[in-house]
Amino acid sequence: MHCIDFEFLFDFVMSNGVFLKNILQQFLKQFPGEMEELKEAVESGNTKQAGSLAHHIQSTVSVLGRNSPFFIQLEKMETLAADNCSREELAAGFDQLEKFRQLLMQDINRLLEADFE
């Protein structure tokens, strides 16, 4: 399973490997901090903040495609928060997001290591 929509991403960067790696490096500067903020909001039970952060992270991740399991899970978390879900439901949603994050990072690392010349 992949957490990047490769077809979308390669179209977005116009198959330019240098541009692709620049996009991924920028993503990696922003993404970990956002995920840490989301984790803290979930752990504190702040559903409003968690929903807002899930929405914000969607903007960051959208460059990797909106049809990925990670992006879709972010949408689910935003919906859960908007529906005033329980702390447990929010935590379960974040646990699933974490599993997808690990796959996403594997995909990113493979792309960063790839030779596009």
C-alpha positions as CSV (number, residue, x, y, z in Angstrom):
1,M,0.0,0.0,0.0
2,H,1.2,3.5,-0.9
3,C,0.3,6.7,0.8
4,I,1.3,8.9,-2.1
5,D,-0.6,9.2,-5.3
6,F,2.4,8.8,-7.5
7,E,0.6,9.6,-10.7
8,F,-0.7,12.9,-9.3
9,L,2.7,13.8,-7.8
10,F,4.6,13.1,-11.0
11,D,2.1,15.2,-13.0
12,F,2.4,18.0,-10.5
13,V,6.2,18.1,-10.7
14,M,6.1,17.6,-14.5
15,S,8.3,14.5,-14.0
16,N,11.2,16.8,-12.9
17,G,13.2,14.9,-10.3
18,V,15.0,17.9,-8.9
19,F,11.6,19.7,-8.4
20,L,10.2,16.6,-6.9
21,K,13.0,16.3,-4.3
22,N,12.7,20.0,-3.5
23,I,8.9,19.6,-2.9
24,L,9.6,16.6,-0.6
25,Q,12.3,18.4,1.3
26,Q,10.0,21.3,1.9
27,F,7.3,18.9,3.0
28,L,9.6,17.3,5.5
29,K,10.4,20.7,7.1
30,Q,6.8,21.4,7.8
31,F,5.1,18.0,8.3
32,P,6.7,16.5,11.4
33,G,5.9,19.6,13.5
34,E,2.3,19.6,12.3
35,M,1.9,15.9,13.2
36,E,3.3,16.6,16.6
37,E,0.8,19.4,17.2
38,L,-2.0,17.1,16.1
39,K,-0.8,14.3,18.4
40,E,-0.8,16.8,21.4
41,A,-4.3,18.0,20.5
42,V,-5.5,14.4,20.4
43,E,-3.8,13.4,23.6
44,S,-5.3,16.4,25.4
45,G,-8.7,15.7,24.0
46,N,-9.0,19.0,22.3
47,T,-11.3,17.9,19.5
48,K,-11.7,21.4,18.0
49,Q,-8.0,22.0,17.7
50,A,-7.5,18.4,16.4
51,G,-10.1,19.1,13.7
52,S,-8.5,22.3,12.7
53,L,-5.0,20.8,12.6
54,A,-6.3,17.8,10.6
55,H,-7.7,20.3,8.1
56,H,-4.5,22.3,8.0
57,I,-2.3,19.2,7.4
58,Q,-4.6,18.2,4.5
59,S,-3.2,21.4,2.8
60,T,0.4,20.3,3.4
61,V,-0.3,16.7,2.3
62,S,-2.4,17.6,-0.8
63,V,0.8,18.0,-2.8
64,L,1.2,14.2,-2.5
65,G,-2.3,13.6,-3.7
66,R,-5.8,13.6,-2.2
67,N,-6.6,9.9,-3.0
68,S,-4.1,8.5,-0.6
69,P,-5.1,6.6,2.6
70,F,-3.3,9.2,4.7
71,F,-5.2,12.1,3.2
72,I,-8.5,10.3,3.5
73,Q,-7.8,9.5,7.2
74,L,-7.1,13.2,7.8
75,E,-10.6,14.0,6.4
76,K,-12.1,11.3,8.6
77,M,-10.4,12.9,11.7
78,E,-11.6,16.3,10.7
79,T,-15.2,14.9,10.4
80,L,-14.9,13.1,13.8
81,A,-13.8,16.3,15.5
82,A,-16.6,18.3,13.8
83,D,-19.1,15.7,15.1
84,N,-17.7,16.2,18.6
85,C,-16.5,12.6,18.9
86,S,-15.2,11.1,22.1
87,R,-11.5,11.3,23.1
88,E,-11.3,7.5,22.4
89,E,-12.7,7.8,18.9
90,L,-10.2,10.7,18.1
91,A,-7.3,8.7,19.5
92,A,-8.3,5.6,17.4
93,G,-8.5,7.9,14.3
94,F,-5.0,9.2,15.1
95,D,-3.6,5.7,15.7
96,Q,-4.8,4.8,12.2
97,L,-3.3,8.0,10.8
98,E,0.0,7.1,12.4
99,K,0.1,3.8,10.6
100,F,-0.5,5.6,7.3
101,R,2.2,8.2,8.3
102,Q,4.7,5.4,8.5
103,L,3.9,4.2,5.0
104,L,3.9,7.8,3.8
105,M,7.4,8.3,5.2
106,Q,8.6,5.1,3.5
107,D,7.3,6.3,0.2
108,I,8.9,9.7,0.7
109,N,12.3,8.1,1.6
110,R,12.1,5.9,-1.5
111,L,11.5,8.9,-3.7
112,L,14.3,10.9,-2.0
113,E,16.7,8.0,-2.6
114,A,15.7,7.4,-6.2
115,D,17.8,8.5,-9.1
116,F,15.6,10.4,-11.6
117,E,18.2,11.1,-14.2
